[in-house]
Every structure is written in C-alpha cells, then in structure tokens.
Amino acid sequence: MNVEIIKAEIKREEDRSFIGRTIFKLENHNFPYEITFFSKRGTEWDYSLSFAGEPGSEEQFLEIDQLLENDDDVYNQLLDAALDTQELPEEEA
C-alpha cells in the first residue's frame, strides 16, 4: 500500500518526552489521516490515529488502524518521517 507523507514533525517537551505527528494519505483513500506519537524517552512509542481534516469513511479508518497494528513497515515509515524532522541539540550534533 502506497503511503504519501504530507507533513511530519516532532518536538521534545520540557519534561524530555517526545510528541510527534505525521499527516499522511493512502492510495484509494479520499481523506488524509494524522497519527500522533508520544514517548517518554524516545524508545517506546504510543500512538493515536485520527482524520487530519474532515472525517471520512469509518470502514477505511478501521482498515488503517488494523494496518498500523499489523504492518511494522508502514508504522515505522510514519514514525521515521516525524523523527527525521527532529533537530539535534548543539551538544548532540
């Protein structure tokens, strides 16, 4: 399944946790989705899936949710898109 990344970002909070999001669209789906990532340390990630704009098909939404649960490649592609936007602090660069 082809994934088109529309926008991605991640930031580090004051408590050193990470919050990121990736807006994406899948082939044969009319509406974009947004996946929000959260991690306390940047190693284990929780996520939340939603529509990026107006709501679309609930059936397609559930299909994407199952895809993310079962296909590590798609999940990692979306997470990596957000992680790739992270700026390293001076001491880590």
C-alpha positions as a Markdown table, in Angstrom:
| # | Residue | x | y | z |
|---|---|---|---|---|
| 1 | Met | 0.0 | 0.0 | 0.0 |
| 2 | Asn | 1.5 | 3.4 | -1.0 |
| 3 | Val | 1.8 | 6.0 | 1.7 |
| 4 | Glu | 2.1 | 9.7 | 0.8 |
| 5 | Ile | 3.6 | 11.8 | 3.7 |
| 6 | Ile | 2.0 | 15.2 | 3.6 |
| 7 | Lys | 3.6 | 16.7 | 6.7 |
| 8 | Ala | 5.6 | 15.4 | 9.7 |
| 9 | Glu | 7.1 | 17.0 | 12.8 |
| 10 | Ile | 8.4 | 16.1 | 16.3 |
| 11 | Lys | 9.4 | 18.1 | 19.3 |
| 12 | Arg | 10.8 | 17.4 | 22.7 |
| 13 | Glu | 8.9 | 18.7 | 25.6 |
| 14 | Glu | 10.4 | 20.3 | 28.8 |
| 15 | Asp | 10.0 | 17.0 | 30.6 |
| 16 | Arg | 12.2 | 15.4 | 27.9 |
| 17 | Ser | 9.3 | 13.4 | 26.4 |
| 18 | Phe | 8.6 | 13.5 | 22.7 |
| 19 | Ile | 5.4 | 14.4 | 20.8 |
| 20 | Gly | 5.3 | 14.0 | 17.1 |
| 21 | Arg | 2.8 | 13.7 | 14.3 |
| 22 | Thr | 2.6 | 12.7 | 10.7 |
| 23 | Ile | -0.1 | 13.6 | 8.3 |
| 24 | Phe | -0.4 | 11.1 | 5.5 |
| 25 | Lys | -2.7 | 9.8 | 2.8 |
| 26 | Leu | -3.1 | 6.2 | 1.5 |
| 27 | Glu | -3.9 | 5.2 | -2.0 |
| 28 | Asn | -7.6 | 4.6 | -2.6 |
| 29 | His | -8.5 | 6.7 | 0.4 |
| 30 | Asn | -10.2 | 10.0 | -0.1 |
| 31 | Phe | -9.2 | 11.7 | 3.2 |
| 32 | Pro | -5.8 | 12.2 | 4.9 |
| 33 | Tyr | -5.1 | 10.8 | 8.4 |
| 34 | Glu | -3.0 | 12.1 | 11.2 |
| 35 | Ile | -1.0 | 9.8 | 13.6 |
| 36 | Thr | 0.3 | 11.4 | 16.8 |
| 37 | Phe | 3.2 | 9.7 | 18.5 |
| 38 | Phe | 4.2 | 10.0 | 22.2 |
| 39 | Ser | 7.3 | 8.7 | 24.0 |
| 40 | Lys | 8.7 | 9.4 | 27.5 |
| 41 | Arg | 12.3 | 8.6 | 26.4 |
| 42 | Gly | 12.2 | 8.3 | 22.6 |
| 43 | Thr | 12.4 | 4.5 | 22.6 |
| 44 | Glu | 8.9 | 3.0 | 23.1 |
| 45 | Trp | 6.1 | 4.8 | 21.3 |
| 46 | Asp | 2.4 | 5.2 | 21.8 |
| 47 | Tyr | 0.2 | 6.5 | 19.0 |
| 48 | Ser | -3.2 | 7.9 | 18.3 |
| 49 | Leu | -4.9 | 7.9 | 14.9 |
| 50 | Ser | -7.4 | 10.4 | 13.7 |
| 51 | Phe | -8.6 | 12.1 | 10.5 |
| 52 | Ala | -6.4 | 15.0 | 9.5 |
| 53 | Gly | -9.3 | 17.1 | 8.4 |
| 54 | Glu | -12.9 | 16.4 | 7.8 |
| 55 | Pro | -14.0 | 12.8 | 8.8 |
| 56 | Gly | -14.1 | 10.2 | 6.1 |
| 57 | Ser | -15.2 | 6.6 | 6.0 |
| 58 | Glu | -15.2 | 4.7 | 9.3 |
| 59 | Glu | -14.6 | 1.5 | 7.4 |
| 60 | Gln | -11.4 | 2.9 | 5.9 |
| 61 | Phe | -10.3 | 4.4 | 9.2 |
| 62 | Leu | -10.6 | 1.0 | 10.9 |
| 63 | Glu | -8.7 | -0.6 | 8.0 |
| 64 | Ile | -5.8 | 1.9 | 8.6 |
| 65 | Asp | -5.9 | 1.2 | 12.3 |
| 66 | Gln | -5.5 | -2.5 | 11.6 |
| 67 | Leu | -2.7 | -1.8 | 9.1 |
| 68 | Leu | -0.8 | 0.1 | 11.7 |
| 69 | Glu | -1.2 | -2.7 | 14.3 |
| 70 | Asn | -0.1 | -5.4 | 11.9 |
| 71 | Asp | 2.4 | -3.8 | 9.5 |
| 72 | Asp | 5.6 | -2.6 | 11.2 |
| 73 | Asp | 6.9 | -1.2 | 7.9 |
| 74 | Val | 4.1 | 1.3 | 7.5 |
| 75 | Tyr | 4.1 | 2.2 | 11.2 |
| 76 | Asn | 7.9 | 2.7 | 11.1 |
| 77 | Gln | 7.7 | 4.8 | 7.9 |
| 78 | Leu | 5.3 | 7.2 | 9.6 |
| 79 | Leu | 7.3 | 7.4 | 12.8 |
| 80 | Asp | 10.6 | 7.8 | 10.9 |
| 81 | Ala | 9.0 | 10.7 | 8.9 |
| 82 | Ala | 8.4 | 12.5 | 12.2 |
| 83 | Leu | 11.8 | 11.6 | 13.7 |
| 84 | Asp | 13.6 | 12.8 | 10.5 |
| 85 | Thr | 12.4 | 16.3 | 11.3 |
| 86 | Gln | 13.9 | 16.4 | 14.7 |
| 87 | Glu | 16.7 | 18.9 | 15.2 |
| 88 | Leu | 19.6 | 17.7 | 17.3 |
| 89 | Pro | 20.7 | 20.0 | 20.2 |
| 90 | Glu | 24.2 | 21.5 | 19.7 |
| 91 | Glu | 25.9 | 19.1 | 22.1 |
| 92 | Glu | 24.5 | 16.1 | 20.2 |
| 93 | Ala | 25.2 | 17.3 | 16.7 |
